Amino acid sequence: MTDDWASDRAEPLAVGPPRNRMTRRERARAARYRRRRRTAAVLAVGVLIVVAIGAVFLGSQLWHSLFGGSADDYAGDGVNDVVIQVHEGDSTTVIAQTLRDSNVVATVSAFVTAADGNSAISAIQPGFYKVRTEIPAADAVERLADPANRVGRLVIPEGRQLDDVRDVKTNAVTDGILTLISDASCVDLDGERRCVSVDDLRNAAAALPPEALAVPQWAVAPVLAMGPDHRRLEGLIAPGTWNVDPSAQPRDMLGALIAAGGEVYEQNGLLNTATSLNMTPYQVLTVASLVQRESTPEDFAKVARVIYNRLAEQRTLEFDSTVNYALDRIEVATTDGDRSQETPWNTYLRPGLPATPICSPGLPALAAAEAPAPGDWLYFVTIDMQGTTLFTREYEQHLANIELARRNGVLDSAR
């Protein structure tokens, strides 16, 4: 009975809307669409996470760089030696930013805080300083305040020439400007001493075009006229205290110094004075170099007048300093053999001025060349060891003065 009842009952009816019957192709397309949507959603979330992390990191770095506290500081002895430059007028904050850019300190504010109240930092001189990367801000302050860490300081005394010179009597050697530059370029970085050699400086001076060496326009023609002789740059580097970048190339060192020298000379009226004297600025600079080498400051203006008087009368200058220049030596008097040597500087044989200045004149010598003393003198000679110099227009009197100099042991032979 049970089986008969089960077989005879009615099937249950489906309730609800009819099924949407999709083809196999339509079902595959729908599945692909769902997968693409899921992938796009995952990628979008990933991009948002990366952007958020990057924004937080960069914001944190900027905040700590500008406003970070003592926790945002390096510790230890640093990683590598590095040279940084302090420019004229740099504030403590600007110096701090220079250090931060060179990875010396971790934050600007850490250095500013460490330097607060430090008079040495407040009065720091423009120049180049050796420090180390990744050091505590207090350590950076201490290093900058220590004069031993200043590098590239160059002092050029008045009257120096490019090459070294030897004193005939004592055999003492006076360093030339090229040697002084080479010495100033030396720096010890991580135990290795680095210097620009005198030979490299001399080669750059001889070979590079004037514009590459920042030669002022008023000196270009005479510089070119000297050809590949490094002494064509003589006199263009002014005496004074300069800063040399130890990491610079020889051409850049020379160019920076020549540009600075030209600015010094021009600021002191060289261009205007040359026009008033009916001379070129280069000629006036050459006169100043002769004044520097031939006399002491109290006689600068008189010696300048002698030079101009002799030029006006078309007399040879006959200066021993011009003979000695080509020989790289210092000697009060020269021999007949010395004076017979033909060089571009020998004013016993060459009429007019020497081909180049014979040294770097100081501003007092330049001022004398620009404003010579009034007088008709044609001759002068130093007569004693105290530097007393006698001036005259008469040759006979000059001979008498020379004899006095010989008796006093200043001259061994007549000039």
Order of alpha helices (4+ residues) and beta strands (2+ residues): alpha-alpha-beta-alpha-alpha-alpha-beta-alpha-beta-beta-beta-beta-alpha-beta-beta-alpha-alpha-beta-alpha-alpha-alpha-alpha-alpha-beta-alpha-alpha-beta-beta-alpha
